[in-house]
Amino acid sequence: MPKNPPESMQHHLRVRLRDHARERWPQLSGVQVRFRTGFAYVAGEIPGTEEPLPLCRLRFTGVLHTWGFAIYLASSGKYQDNFLPTGLPFGSPEEALDCACGLYLNDPTAWTTPPSTN
């Protein structure tokens, strides 16, 4: 059975996703990350709603900056391994968050516009 990353890596991932969401996705009031058997399940907190919005699942690869990507399919309630806009099935946590938020928050610029460097 796959193992979760060490606690320090879990904390680092939560901070990275929270900070990125705050900068790039003002529609979200927060990001929840929970870990289970080698996966990080990422959900967005939408103001005015009680339930978080499932976005994606990240697969721990053993490397802090590279995670496998699976998008949440609302139609089936399941996660499906998928490709990021880079064409790769893995990438940074921020790329995965942007890809999923682009879909679920209806913002296709997430796939075409590089993040601003304010």
DRENTOR-322321 format. One record per residue: residue number from 1; x, y, z of N, C-alpha, C in turn. Coordinates in pm, whole numbers. Example, Ala and Ser with C-alpha at 12.3 -4.5 7.8 and 13.67 -1.06 7.14 Angstrom:
REC  nr     nX     nY     nZ    caX    caY    caZ     cX     cY     cZ
REC   1   1319   -569    780   1230   -450    780   1320   -330    780
REC   2   1285   -225    708   1367   -106    714   1290      3    787
***
This chain:
REC  nr     nX     nY     nZ    caX    caY    caZ     cX     cY     cZ
REC   1     84   -117      0      0      0      0     89    124      0
REC   2     63    222    -91    144    344    -95    134    421     37
REC   3    244    486     69    247    563    193    229    711    163
REC   4    177    781    262    166    926    252    305    987    264
REC   5    320   1108    210    448   1177    229    467   1211    377
REC   6    590   1238    416    614   1277    555    532   1401    592
REC   7    508   1418    721    427   1532    770    481   1665    719
REC   8    613   1680    715    670   1808    669    633   1836    524
REC   9    630   1732    440    591   1750    299    442   1778    288
REC  10    362   1714    372    218   1741    371    193   1888    405
REC  11    262   1935    507    246   2075    547    289   2168    434
REC  12    403   2137    373    455   2220    263    355   2224    147
REC  13    297   2111    113    199   2108      3     77   2192     37
REC  14     27   2180    158    -89   2261    199    -59   2411    187
REC  15     58   2451    233     96   2592    229    108   2639     84
REC  16    173   2561      0    189   2598   -141     54   2616   -210
REC  17    -37   2520   -190   -167   2528   -255   -250   2643   -199
REC  18   -245   2663    -69   -319   2773     -7   -269   2907    -62
REC  19   -138   2924    -64    -81   3050   -112   -113   3073   -259
REC  20   -102   2969   -340   -131   2984   -483   -278   3016   -505
REC  21   -366   2949   -434   -509   2976   -449   -541   3120   -410
REC  22   -479   3168   -307   -502   3305   -261   -460   3405   -370
REC  23   -351   3376   -440   -301   3467   -544   -377   3454   -675
REC  24   -410   3332   -715   -465   3308   -849   -615   3286   -854
REC  25   -675   3239   -745   -816   3199   -746   -895   3270   -636
REC  26   -927   3398   -657  -1002   3472   -555  -1143   3418   -534
REC  27  -1192   3335   -626  -1325   3274   -610  -1325   3175   -494
REC  28  -1209   3128   -454  -1199   3032   -344  -1168   3106   -214
REC  29  -1235   3064   -109  -1203   3121     22  -1096   3038     92
REC  30  -1065   2922     36   -961   2837     92   -947   2709     13
REC  31   -847   2631     49   -821   2501    -14   -804   2399     97
REC  32   -870   2287     81   -853   2176    176   -770   2067    109
REC  33   -678   2009    184   -596   1899    133   -599   1790    239
REC  34   -642   1672    199   -639   1557    290   -558   1446    223
REC  35   -494   1365    303   -405   1262    253   -461   1124    285
REC  36   -446   1034    188   -488    896    207   -411    807    110
REC  37   -343    709    161   -268    607     86   -190    662    -34
REC  38   -106    759     -8    -19    811   -113    -82    916   -203
REC  39   -203    958   -174   -271   1060   -253   -303   1181   -167
REC  40   -303   1297   -231   -350   1420   -168   -477   1460   -243
REC  41   -586   1466   -172   -715   1505   -230   -735   1654   -205
REC  42   -756   1729   -313   -763   1874   -306   -906   1919   -335
REC  43   -959   2002   -246  -1094   2057   -262  -1090   2207   -237
REC  44  -1174   2278   -307  -1182   2423   -291  -1299   2462   -203
REC  45  -1277   2564   -123  -1384   2618    -40  -1443   2738   -113
REC  46  -1575   2729   -139  -1646   2834   -211  -1727   2914   -110
REC  47  -1712   3047   -108  -1791   3126    -14  -1941   3101    -32
REC  48  -2010   3088     78  -2155   3069     74  -2200   2925     59
REC  49  -2106   2832     49  -2142   2691     40  -2081   2617    159
REC  50  -2150   2514    203  -2101   2437    317  -2002   2328    277
REC  51  -2027   2264    165  -1944   2152    121  -1831   2200     31
REC  52  -1709   2154     56  -1599   2189    -34  -1619   2125   -172
REC  53  -1566   2188   -273  -1575   2141   -411  -1454   2054   -442
REC  54  -1474   1922   -463  -1360   1837   -501  -1301   1886   -633
REC  55  -1169   1896   -640  -1104   1947   -759  -1014   1843   -825
REC  56   -921   1788   -748   -826   1695   -808   -762   1609   -701
REC  57   -690   1510   -750   -613   1420   -664   -469   1422   -713
REC  58   -378   1439   -619   -236   1438   -652   -174   1309   -600
REC  59    -95   1245   -685    -28   1121   -646    115   1154   -602
REC  60    148   1110   -483    283   1134   -430    383   1053   -510
REC  61    483   1121   -566    585   1054   -648    716   1037   -573
REC  62    721   1091   -452    846   1088   -377    926   1215   -392
REC  63    881   1304   -481    949   1430   -507    854   1544   -470
REC  64    901   1637   -391    817   1744   -339    750   1828   -447
REC  65    819   1853   -558    768   1946   -657    699   1880   -776
REC  66    690   1748   -777    628   1678   -888    527   1577   -836
REC  67    403   1593   -880    293   1507   -834    215   1458   -955
REC  68    167   1333   -949     77   1283  -1051    -56   1354  -1040
REC  69   -130   1362  -1150   -253   1441  -1155   -372   1357  -1197
REC  70   -480   1371  -1123   -609   1313  -1159   -716   1419  -1134
REC  71   -801   1439  -1230   -909   1538  -1217  -1030   1471  -1153
REC  72  -1105   1547  -1075  -1230   1495  -1018  -1337   1507  -1125
REC  73  -1410   1399  -1148  -1520   1400  -1245  -1651   1406  -1168
REC  74  -1713   1523  -1170  -1839   1540  -1097  -1947   1447  -1151
REC  75  -1940   1415  -1278  -2042   1329  -1339  -2042   1188  -1282
REC  76  -1927   1140  -1237  -1919   1005  -1182  -1883   1003  -1034
REC  77  -1839   1118   -982  -1796   1123   -842  -1664   1052   -819
REC  78  -1584   1038   -925  -1456    967   -916  -1344   1055   -969
REC  79  -1222   1013   -939  -1103   1079   -991  -1049    998  -1108
REC  80  -1004   1068  -1211   -948   1000  -1329   -811   1059  -1360
REC  81   -712    970  -1371   -579   1016  -1412   -594   1094  -1541
REC  82   -520   1204  -1550   -537   1290  -1665   -406   1362  -1693
REC  83   -408   1445  -1797   -292   1521  -1838   -311   1667  -1801
REC  84   -204   1731  -1763   -205   1874  -1740   -191   1946  -1874
REC  85   -216   2075  -1880   -200   2148  -2006    -60   2137  -2067
REC  86     39   2100  -1987    174   2080  -2041    182   1954  -2127
REC  87     79   1869  -2119     81   1742  -2191    136   1627  -2109
REC  88    175   1654  -1985    230   1552  -1897    128   1509  -1793
REC  89    136   1384  -1746     43   1337  -1643     89   1372  -1502
REC  90    192   1455  -1491    244   1497  -1362    298   1638  -1375
REC  91    310   1705  -1263    362   1842  -1264    360   1899  -1125
REC  92    366   2030  -1118    366   2096   -987    225   2098   -929
REC  93    214   2107   -798     82   2118   -736      5   2240   -787
REC  94     76   2348   -813     10   2469   -862    -49   2448  -1002
REC  95     23   2376  -1088    -30   2345  -1221   -156   2261  -1210
REC  96   -156   2166  -1120   -273   2081  -1101   -392   2162  -1050
REC  97   -368   2249   -954   -475   2334   -901   -530   2424  -1010
REC  98   -442   2484  -1089   -487   2571  -1198   -570   2494  -1300
REC  99   -527   2376  -1335   -600   2295  -1432   -742   2264  -1381
REC 100   -751   2219  -1258   -881   2183  -1201   -969   2306  -1181
REC 101   -912   2413  -1131   -990   2535  -1110  -1034   2596  -1242
REC 102   -950   2587  -1344   -989   2636  -1475  -1116   2569  -1523
REC 103  -1128   2440  -1496  -1248   2365  -1534  -1366   2400  -1445
REC 104  -1349   2384  -1315  -1462   2398  -1223  -1501   2541  -1193
REC 105  -1412   2635  -1213  -1446   2776  -1190  -1463   2849  -1323
REC 106  -1467   2774  -1431  -1496   2825  -1565  -1401   2939  -1605
REC 107  -1272   2911  -1600  -1172   3010  -1637  -1065   2945  -1724
REC 108  -1091   2936  -1857   -996   2870  -1945   -861   2941  -1956
REC 109   -849   3063  -1905   -718   3129  -1908   -619   3055  -1820
REC 110   -667   2970  -1733   -578   2891  -1648   -488   2801  -1731
REC 111   -531   2768  -1852   -453   2678  -1936   -369   2753  -2039
REC 112   -396   2881  -2057   -327   2955  -2164   -247   3073  -2115
REC 113   -281   3127  -2000   -217   3249  -1951   -126   3215  -1834
REC 114      2   3246  -1844     88   3220  -1729     44   3305  -1611
REC 115     63   3256  -1491     27   3334  -1372    102   3467  -1370
REC 116     37   3569  -1318    103   3700  -1310    216   3694  -1208
REC 117    316   3774  -1231    431   3778  -1140    434   3916  -1075
REC 118    335   3942   -994    325   4071   -925    435   4088   -824
***
